[in-house]
């Protein structure tokens, strides 16, 4: 069963170009090094001074390996605070009906 991981945090203020370069490097790292990751949607709210992500993982073990492993370490190293990590089971059948971008291997018949 697919697992959704929601992460929110308060970012460290950085100049725009430095922050963009840091996020680009993080995206490349995630794409190559995080086992079980299907995708990540990058989110942010300037008004609330929040950033985060919505990740889809193949399974809970992969989600927890990232969420309880290097994720917090990497965010804290870049000055992130107030880190919130929440795991959700994905209802594959209902998600398929509403066209969620979930790999067909996870869609229940």
C-alpha positions in Angstrom: 0.0 0.0 0.0 1.3 3.4 -0.9 2.1 5.8 1.9 1.9 9.6 1.8 4.3 11.6 4.0 3.5 15.2 4.8 6.3 17.4 6.0 6.1 21.1 7.1 8.8 23.2 8.6 9.9 26.8 9.2 12.8 27.6 6.8 15.9 29.5 7.7 15.9 32.9 5.9 18.3 32.7 3.0 18.9 35.0 0.0 16.7 33.9 -2.9 19.4 32.5 -5.1 21.0 30.5 -2.2 17.7 29.1 -1.2 16.9 28.1 -4.8 20.3 26.4 -5.2 19.8 24.5 -2.0 16.3 23.3 -3.0 17.6 22.3 -6.5 20.4 20.2 -4.9 17.9 18.6 -2.5 15.6 17.7 -5.4 18.4 16.0 -7.2 19.5 14.2 -4.1 15.9 12.9 -3.5 15.5 11.7 -7.0 18.7 9.6 -6.9 19.0 8.5 -3.3 15.7 8.0 -1.5 14.5 4.4 -1.8 10.8 3.8 -2.4 10.1 7.4 -3.3 7.7 7.7 -6.2 7.4 11.5 -6.2 7.4 14.7 -4.1 5.4 17.8 -4.4 7.3 20.8 -3.0 5.0 23.2 -1.1 5.5 26.6 0.6 3.6 29.5 2.0 5.3 32.9 2.1 2.5 34.3 4.2 2.9 31.6 6.9 6.7 31.3 6.5 6.4 27.6 5.9 7.8 25.1 3.5 7.4 21.4 3.1 6.6 18.6 0.9 4.1 15.9 0.1 5.9 12.6 -0.7 4.5 9.4 -2.1 6.3 6.2 -1.1 5.9 2.6 -2.1 5.4 1.5 1.5 5.5 2.5 5.1 9.0 1.1 5.6 10.4 3.4 2.9 8.5 6.4 4.2 9.7 5.9 7.7 13.3 5.3 6.6 13.3 8.8 5.1 11.0 10.6 7.5 12.8 9.3 10.6 16.2 9.2 9.0 18.0 11.8 6.9 15.0 14.1 6.4 15.2 15.8 9.8 19.0 15.9 9.7 19.0 17.6 6.3 16.3 20.1 7.2 18.0 21.0 10.5 21.4 21.3 8.8 19.9 24.0 6.5 18.4 25.9 9.5 14.9 24.4 9.3 12.9 24.4 12.6 9.4 23.4 13.8 9.6 20.2 11.7 6.4 18.2 11.4 6.3 14.8 9.9 3.0 12.9 9.4 2.4 9.6 7.7 -0.9 8.7 5.9 -2.1 5.4 4.4 -3.4 6.0 0.9 -6.8 4.7 -0.1 -5.8 3.4 -3.6 -9.3 2.7 -4.8 -10.8 6.1 -4.0 -7.6 7.8 -5.1 -7.8 6.1 -8.5 -11.4 7.4 -9.0 -10.3 11.0 -8.4 -7.2 10.6 -10.7 -4.5 10.7 -8.0 -1.0 10.3 -9.6 -0.4 6.9 -8.0 1.5 4.1 -9.8 -0.9 1.5 -11.2 0.9 -1.2 -9.3 -0.7 0.2 -6.1 -4.3 0.4 -7.5 -6.5 -2.3 -6.1 -8.6 -4.1 -8.6 
